[in-house]
Amino acid sequence: VHPSERDPQNPATWGKVGRNEKCLCGSGKKYKHCHGALA
């Protein structure tokens, strides 16, 4: 997914996110401790 097509409010538009990357929702947390915990 191209970064311009990512919606910060919709995780379904993010594509593959590394578990140790910052979460794309803008929380500042790592993905695994934020939206990644839901997966």
Buried (B, 14 or more C-beta within 10 A) or exposed (E): EEEEEBEEEEBEEBEEBEEEEBBBBEEEBBBBEBBBEEE
